[in-house]
Amino acid sequence: MSNTYTEAARELPVYAECDLLVVGAGAAGQAAAVAAARAGCRNVILMERYGYMGGDVTGGYVIMMPNLSWYNKSFVRGIQEEWFTRLEKRPGSVMAPTLDEIGSTDPALVYRWKAVHDCVSRGTFDGCKESQLVRAPYFEPNELKIILDEMVYELRDRITVMYHTFGARPVVEDNVMKGVIFESKEGRKLIRAKFVIDATGDGDIYSQAGAPWAGLSELGTRSSGTALVWRAGGVNWNKWYEWQNAHPDLVPEIRKALTDIQGFGGFPLPSNNPNICWFNNNHNPMDCTKIEDQTRTEIETRLAIHKVLDYLKRACPYVWGDAYLYDIAPQLGTRCSRRLKGEYVMTANDFAFAKEHDDVIAWHSTICQINDCGPVEIPYRAILPQKIDNLLAPGRHLSTDSVAIDWLNLIPQCTGTGQAAGVAAAVAIADGTGAHSVDIRKVQDILAGEQDVPLPRNSHTDPSYTELAKEKQYGLYTAAAKLAKETGDALAFRQDGAKERRELLEAKLSEH
Ligand SMILES: Cc1cc2nc3c(=O)[nH]c(=O)nc-3n(C[C@H](O)[C@H](O)[C@H](O)COP(=O)(O)OP(=O)(O)OC[C@H]3O[C@@H](n4cnc5c(N)ncnc54)[C@H](O)[C@@H]3O)c2cc1C
């Protein structure tokens, strides 16, 4: 018996026609649709397989984002910062040093924020010895779901949202995108589009359209895993923080015990609510594009939850005695699966040598410690697929190598590249150009001007950003950056454990 089946060809109804179709409404896709509409695109469709926007963020309960600022400047602005200006109006929804406080070294403030992971600079490298406050917001994912709906609903004359629709297959003619076939309870239908943004996070569209991409098999990183995040109530975060400081010798023991109990990594983290702890985790290596790995992640995490709580109640009843399961994220999360091999592939060199790009679309402080988390330029070509036109791919599946992905798939970089993709699509559609021939200066001016995205060498951006980057040498005083310069090898710093993760992954892949 054959193990394949030839499905009969059939006529598909055209459900709609649009200028811009965005597939996936995560951080990248939502930002793309909003930015495109604000930049003048009048007929945008935003297609999403679930019933809410935010993807990993709101559905996967990834409820904090690090390093929106560097020293006293907020680098990650635009739609990303807008989330928080909106959320801050909802009491209890955000916990973060304010924009006025960032860069502060005031000991009282540093003491107040030290308990909250990443709200105070890590200070690991030469130029960053003094602890200072960093914009690293923690937020309530369900409030954010409402905010993301609101932002799109305000533009409802331009954006049509299609929830519960799964983008199944791209339609490509002569290497140009023409639309996407989707599946839903209404069946299989087509949307015709002049321009498509693949914001599925997993390259669902570009991988089938014929654009080159890399698979998980090339990864050996922290990112090559899945997660199912959950939260515990009845625990006071400050009490837990103080207990850990008082018993530093017991913390590694607890960490190890939790890994053993779960069979994967995961330790309590703070949340926006001091009485709720966030259990982020990482099943590594796992591939979120594989049914078996997705299923295992769901079941193994859920079965571990009460074992974890029971253990913590026994190990530290003073803090965990009254703890209970608060909730489980509605969807499985992943940091990376497919990665685009775009017109430019970002690497550690972009960080280690502060590379300048004429087509820069985001200039972000990140979690990369080679350059002391300083601003890195993300070029348009990192979201521009090879071979296929009128298609962009912002978000966690953008074009990086297997190392740089760990610093570029965080929420801010997904929102930032999504916003830029939306503006680029709007400009290309208005001018009648393609994704490869878009007027990038016009895109940069809209981003840096009306859309509040700081960009280097752009007259709309306050010159104090460049002055700061120069004064602080783009963070290239770090030991890792110096080593990179001496050796010409930006990977000389590679983190411990990368080799072991790669070996594990290779062993696992050979089982398939
Ligand atoms: C456990 C975990 C912890 C993390 N920790 C942090 C952290 O602390 N801080 C941080 O900044 N980042 C963190 N990250 C990374 C970050 O959350 C993600 O990389 C980022 O949110 C991805 O955004 P995205 O829009 O590119 O993709 P996604 O959020 O995956 O969005 C893709 C969207 O497309 C939809 N979709 C997918 N396929 C289709 C399809 N075929 N048709 C229609 N819709 C589709 C999905 O439902 C989803 O809504 C973490 C990730 C995980 C999983």
The ligand as a MOL file (V3000), in Angstrom:
LIG
                    3D

  0  0  0     0  0            999 V3000
M  V30 BEGIN CTAB
M  V30 COUNTS 53 58 0 0 0
M  V30 BEGIN ATOM
M  V30 1 C 8.4320 30.2590 26.6600 0
M  V30 2 C 8.9130 31.4550 25.9300 0
M  V30 3 C 9.5710 32.4460 26.6160 0
M  V30 4 C 9.9990 33.5730 25.9610 0
M  V30 5 N 10.5650 34.5680 26.6930 0
M  V30 6 C 10.6540 35.7950 26.1600 0
M  V30 7 C 10.8540 36.9090 26.9890 0
M  V30 8 O 10.9950 36.7750 28.2050 0
M  V30 9 N 10.8580 38.1350 26.4030 0
M  V30 10 C 10.7180 38.2940 25.0540 0
M  V30 11 O 10.7340 39.4470 24.5900 0
M  V30 12 N 10.5330 37.2370 24.2260 0
M  V30 13 C 10.4680 36.0090 24.7570 0
M  V30 14 N 10.1620 34.9290 23.9640 0
M  V30 15 C 10.1210 35.0740 22.4840 0
M  V30 16 C 8.8850 35.8050 21.9630 0
M  V30 17 O 7.7750 35.5920 22.8020 0
M  V30 18 C 8.5120 35.3660 20.5520 0
M  V30 19 O 9.6260 35.1580 19.7300 0
M  V30 20 C 7.5990 36.3990 19.8870 0
M  V30 21 O 6.4900 36.7060 20.7110 0
M  V30 22 C 7.1610 35.8820 18.5330 0
M  V30 23 O 6.3160 36.8130 17.8890 0
M  V30 24 P 5.8630 36.5420 16.3790 0
M  V30 25 O 4.7630 37.4940 16.0970 0
M  V30 26 O 7.0410 36.5340 15.4840 0
M  V30 27 O 5.3370 35.0350 16.3740 0
M  V30 28 P 4.1100 34.3730 17.1630 0
M  V30 29 O 3.9070 35.0100 18.4640 0
M  V30 30 O 4.3220 32.9270 17.1020 0
M  V30 31 O 2.8760 34.7930 16.2700 0
M  V30 32 C 2.5110 34.0880 15.1220 0
M  V30 33 C 1.0040 34.2110 14.9860 0
M  V30 34 O 0.6070 33.6040 13.7790 0
M  V30 35 C -0.4490 32.6820 14.0270 0
M  V30 36 N -0.2820 31.6410 13.0120 0
M  V30 37 C 0.7260 30.7490 12.9140 0
M  V30 38 N 0.5960 30.0150 11.8200 0
M  V30 39 C -0.5190 30.4630 11.1910 0
M  V30 40 C -1.1530 30.1100 9.9850 0
M  V30 41 N -0.6530 29.1700 9.1810 0
M  V30 42 N -2.3030 30.7630 9.6400 0
M  V30 43 C -2.8130 31.7370 10.4560 0
M  V30 44 N -2.2350 32.1130 11.6090 0
M  V30 45 C -1.0930 31.4900 11.9580 0
M  V30 46 C -0.2450 32.2170 15.4330 0
M  V30 47 O -1.4270 31.7300 16.0110 0
M  V30 48 C 0.2640 33.5010 16.0950 0
M  V30 49 O -0.7990 34.3070 16.5450 0
M  V30 50 C 9.7800 33.7310 24.5660 0
M  V30 51 C 9.1230 32.7250 23.8580 0
M  V30 52 C 8.6880 31.5970 24.5300 0
M  V30 53 C 7.9410 30.5560 23.7740 0
M  V30 END ATOM
M  V30 BEGIN BOND
M  V30 1 1 1 2
M  V30 2 1 2 3
M  V30 3 2 2 52
M  V30 4 2 3 4
M  V30 5 1 4 5
M  V30 6 1 4 50
M  V30 7 2 5 6
M  V30 8 1 6 7
M  V30 9 1 6 13
M  V30 10 2 7 8
M  V30 11 1 7 9
M  V30 12 1 9 10
M  V30 13 2 10 11
M  V30 14 1 10 12
M  V30 15 2 12 13
M  V30 16 1 13 14
M  V30 17 1 14 15
M  V30 18 1 14 50
M  V30 19 1 15 16
M  V30 20 1 16 17
M  V30 21 1 16 18
M  V30 22 1 18 19
M  V30 23 1 18 20
M  V30 24 1 20 21
M  V30 25 1 20 22
M  V30 26 1 22 23
M  V30 27 1 23 24
M  V30 28 2 24 25
M  V30 29 1 24 26
M  V30 30 1 24 27
M  V30 31 1 27 28
M  V30 32 2 28 29
M  V30 33 1 28 30
M  V30 34 1 28 31
M  V30 35 1 31 32
M  V30 36 1 32 33
M  V30 37 1 33 34
M  V30 38 1 33 48
M  V30 39 1 34 35
M  V30 40 1 35 36
M  V30 41 1 35 46
M  V30 42 1 36 37
M  V30 43 1 36 45
M  V30 44 2 37 38
M  V30 45 1 38 39
M  V30 46 1 39 40
M  V30 47 2 39 45
M  V30 48 1 40 41
M  V30 49 2 40 42
M  V30 50 1 42 43
M  V30 51 2 43 44
M  V30 52 1 44 45
M  V30 53 1 46 47
M  V30 54 1 46 48
M  V30 55 1 48 49
M  V30 56 2 50 51
M  V30 57 1 51 52
M  V30 58 1 52 53
M  V30 END BOND
M  V30 END CTAB
M  END
